[in-house]
Amino acid sequence: MEIITDLGAHARFVWPAYGAFVVIFGGLLIWVRLSGARAKAELERREAARKESR
């Protein structure tokens, strides 16, 4: 664990990069979950409409 905590002069660049990664990756995860939920709802709506039209 010494490598993670002993970043020396580069710590001011590395820690914000870690933070940016967490924020961006978290945002992408939320986006994928929401997009998947919307796609699933749309698919269910279309399947229901197709069953009604038969």
C-alpha positions as CSV (number, residue, x, y, z in Angstrom):
1,M,0.0,0.0,0.0
2,E,3.0,2.3,0.2
3,I,2.9,2.9,-3.5
4,I,-0.7,4.3,-3.3
5,T,0.0,6.6,-0.5
6,D,3.5,7.7,-1.4
7,L,2.9,9.5,-4.7
8,G,5.4,12.3,-4.0
9,A,5.3,15.4,-6.2
10,H,2.8,13.8,-8.5
11,A,0.1,13.4,-5.9
12,R,-1.6,16.7,-6.9
13,F,-2.1,15.2,-10.4
14,V,-2.9,11.6,-9.5
15,W,-5.6,12.1,-6.8
16,P,-7.7,14.4,-9.0
17,A,-7.4,11.9,-11.8
18,Y,-8.6,9.1,-9.5
19,G,-11.5,11.4,-8.5
20,A,-12.3,12.2,-12.1
21,F,-12.3,8.4,-12.9
22,V,-14.7,7.7,-10.1
23,V,-17.1,10.5,-11.1
24,I,-17.0,9.6,-14.8
25,F,-17.3,5.9,-14.3
26,G,-20.1,6.4,-11.8
27,G,-21.9,8.6,-14.3
28,L,-21.5,6.0,-17.0
29,L,-22.9,3.3,-14.8
30,I,-26.0,5.4,-13.9
31,W,-26.4,6.3,-17.6
32,V,-26.3,2.6,-18.6
33,R,-28.8,1.6,-15.9
34,L,-31.2,4.3,-16.8
35,S,-30.9,3.7,-20.5
36,G,-31.4,0.0,-20.0
37,A,-34.5,0.6,-17.9
38,R,-35.9,2.9,-20.6
39,A,-35.2,0.4,-23.4
40,K,-36.8,-2.4,-21.3
41,A,-39.9,-0.3,-20.8
42,E,-40.1,0.6,-24.5
43,L,-39.8,-3.1,-25.4
44,E,-42.5,-4.1,-23.0
45,R,-44.8,-1.3,-24.4
46,R,-44.2,-2.4,-28.0
47,E,-44.8,-6.1,-27.1
48,A,-48.0,-5.2,-25.4
49,A,-49.1,-3.1,-28.4
50,R,-48.3,-6.0,-30.7
51,K,-50.3,-8.5,-28.7
52,E,-53.3,-6.1,-28.7
53,S,-53.1,-5.7,-32.5
54,R,-53.4,-9.5,-33.2
